[in-house]
């Protein structure tokens, strides 16, 4: 396996000198083509981010956040030992064998749910080794290599994420949110559990978080997760 990752058609890679997500946002804002995969493959942590050029309003384009999460889960499913369980938090968090292990981020050129954004970036950070002796020894936080995945090379995982994510993009374009929703639902963490804002009941058709409390059920849209760009 080469240390230089290769990407499927319609995607192209660029090593970031700093944070991969920030690099992708900068490149998107200055007009790069969609399909850029910005990456930073370190010894203790890997980062990657993908630039999109949506053709639908932001409320629908935000489906790329859970879609990219499904792509990473599929990639780890192909490369990691079969006993390693990977789940997804609604807000972009990643969980490996139940413990928090990195997260996804999302930014766009604007925050109007009804407007088509010029660009959208989804990226993730994944810790490879514990930064401290305590991490990996507690049930709520871990790193990839602390979960029996020491043979998963970052370039291979990056390539696999790109391939699986592209596959899901194609399926989403053909079949809409329904097909992604069906896959994501089986990977979602915390459905049915109590949170600070109420009981997490699942998601609506646009992956908005359904929360039930004493006053009823409300929707928290995915656009609330957008980072300032």
C-alpha positions in Angstrom: 0.0 0.0 0.0 1.4 3.4 -1.1 1.5 6.2 1.4 0.0 8.4 -1.4 -3.7 7.7 -1.6 -5.5 7.3 -4.9 -9.2 8.2 -5.5 -12.1 7.1 -7.7 -13.2 9.0 -10.7 -14.8 12.4 -9.9 -12.6 12.7 -6.8 -9.1 14.1 -6.4 -6.8 14.4 -3.4 -4.8 17.2 -1.9 -2.7 17.0 1.2 -3.4 19.8 3.7 -0.6 21.6 5.5 -2.8 22.2 8.5 -6.4 21.2 9.4 -7.9 19.2 6.5 -11.4 20.6 7.1 -10.2 24.2 7.2 -8.2 23.6 4.0 -11.2 22.1 2.2 -13.4 25.1 3.3 -10.7 27.5 2.1 -10.4 25.8 -1.3 -14.2 25.5 -1.7 -14.7 29.2 -0.9 -12.1 30.2 -3.5 -13.8 28.1 -6.2 -12.2 24.7 -6.4 -14.1 21.9 -8.2 -16.3 19.5 -6.3 -14.7 16.2 -5.5 -11.7 17.6 -3.7 -10.6 15.3 -0.9 -8.4 17.3 1.5 -6.4 15.0 3.9 -4.0 15.1 6.7 -2.7 11.6 7.6 -0.6 11.8 10.8 0.9 9.2 13.0 -1.6 9.8 15.8 -4.7 11.2 13.9 -6.1 11.3 10.5 -8.3 14.0 9.0 -10.2 14.2 5.7 -12.8 16.5 4.1 -14.8 16.3 0.9 -16.0 19.3 -1.1 -19.5 19.2 -2.6 -21.2 21.5 -5.1 -24.9 20.9 -4.2 -27.7 21.2 -6.8 -30.4 21.1 -4.1 -31.4 23.5 -1.3 -29.2 23.3 1.8 -31.9 21.5 3.9 -31.6 18.6 1.5 -27.9 18.9 0.8 -27.2 18.4 4.5 -27.9 14.7 4.0 -24.2 14.6 2.9 -23.3 14.7 6.6 -24.9 11.3 7.5 -24.0 10.0 4.1 -20.3 10.6 4.7 -20.7 8.9 8.1 -22.2 5.9 6.5 -19.3 5.8 4.0 -16.8 5.8 6.8 -18.6 3.1 8.7 -18.7 1.0 5.5 -15.0 1.6 5.0 -14.1 0.5 8.5 -16.4 -2.4 8.1 -14.3 -3.6 5.1 -10.9 -3.0 6.7 -11.3 -3.5 10.4 -11.7 -6.9 12.2 -15.3 -8.1 12.1 -15.9 -7.7 15.8 -15.3 -3.9 15.7 -18.6 -2.1 15.9 -18.9 1.4 14.4 -21.9 3.6 15.1 -22.8 7.2 14.3 -24.2 10.0 16.5 -26.7 12.3 15.0 -24.5 15.3 15.5 -21.5 13.8 13.6 -19.9 11.9 16.4 -18.2 8.6 15.7 -18.4 5.7 18.1 -16.2 2.6 18.0 -17.3 -0.3 20.2 -19.5 2.2 22.0 -16.9 4.8 22.8 -16.5 8.2 21.2 -13.8 8.2 18.6 -13.6 11.3 16.5 -16.3 13.2 14.7 -17.6 14.7 11.5 -18.0 18.5 10.8 -19.9 20.3 8.2 -19.8 23.9 6.7 -21.5 25.5 3.7 -21.3 28.8 1.8 -24.6 30.0 3.5 -27.1 29.0 6.1 -30.4 29.5 4.4 -32.1 26.1 4.4 -34.1 27.0 1.3 -31.2 28.3 -0.8 -28.8 26.2 -2.9 -25.3 26.7 -1.5 -22.4 27.3 -3.7 -20.5 24.7 -1.8 -20.7 22.3 1.1 -17.8 20.6 3.0 -18.0 17.5 5.2 -15.0 16.3 7.0 -13.9 14.0 9.8 -11.2 13.7 12.4 -10.3 10.2 13.6 -7.8 9.6 16.5 -5.5 6.7 15.7 -3.7 6.3 19.0 -4.7 7.5 22.5 -3.2 10.9 23.3 -3.1 9.9 27.0 -2.8 6.8 29.0 -6.4 7.3 30.3 -7.9 7.4 26.8 -8.9 4.0 25.7 -9.0 2.7 29.2 -12.4 4.4 29.9 -15.7 3.3 28.2 -16.6 6.8 26.8 -13.5 7.7 24.7 -11.2 5.7 22.5 -8.9 5.7 19.5 -8.9 3.5 16.4 -5.8 1.5 17.2 -6.9 1.0 20.8 -9.9 -1.0 19.4 -7.9 -3.7 17.6 -7.5 -1.8 14.3 -3.7 -1.3 14.3 -3.5 -2.9 10.8 -5.9 -0.3 9.3 -3.5 2.0 7.4 -4.7 5.6 7.1 -4.1 5.8 3.3 -6.2 2.6 2.8 -9.0 3.9 5.0 -9.0 7.3 3.2 -9.3 5.5 -0.2 -12.0 3.2 1.1 -14.0 6.2 2.6 -13.8 7.9 -0.8 -15.0 4.8 -2.7 -17.9 4.0 -0.3 -18.9 7.7 0.0 -19.0 8.0 -3.8 -21.1 4.9 -4.0 -23.6 6.4 -1.5 -23.6 9.7 -3.3 -24.6 7.8 -6.5 -27.3 5.9 -4.7 -28.6 9.2 -3.1 -28.8 10.9 -6.5 -30.7 7.9 -7.9 -33.0 7.2 -4.9 -33.0 10.2 -2.6 -32.7 10.3 1.2 -34.7 7.1 1.7 -31.9 4.7 0.8 -29.4 6.6 3.0 -31.9 6.8 5.8 -32.4 3.1 5.8 -28.7 2.4 6.1 -28.1 5.2 8.7 -30.9 4.0 10.9 -29.2 0.7 11.5 -26.0 2.6 12.5 -27.4 5.4 14.6 -26.4 5.6 18.3 -28.7 6.7 21.0 -32.2 6.3 19.4 -34.7 5.9 22.1 -32.4 7.3 24.8 -32.8 10.4 27.0 -30.8 13.5 26.2 -30.5 16.9 27.7 -33.3 18.1 25.4 -35.6 15.1 25.6 -35.9 11.6 24.2 -34.2 11.0 20.9 -36.9 9.4 18.7 -35.0 9.2 15.4 -34.9 11.5 12.4 -37.3 12.9 9.8 -37.0 12.6 6.0 -34.2 15.3 6.0 -32.4 13.7 8.9 -33.7 16.3 11.3 -33.5 15.1 14.9 -36.8 14.2 16.4 -36.9 14.9 20.1 -39.9 14.3 22.4 -40.4 16.0 25.7 -43.3 16.9 28.0 -44.7 19.3 25.4 -44.6 17.0 22.4 -42.1 16.2 19.6 -40.0 18.8 17.8 -37.5 18.7 15.0 -33.9 19.9 15.3 -32.7 20.4 11.7 -29.3 19.3 10.6 -28.5 22.8 9.6 -28.0 23.6 13.3 -24.7 21.7 13.0 -23.2 24.0 10.4 -19.9 25.6 11.4 -19.2 29.2 10.6 -17.4 29.6 7.3 
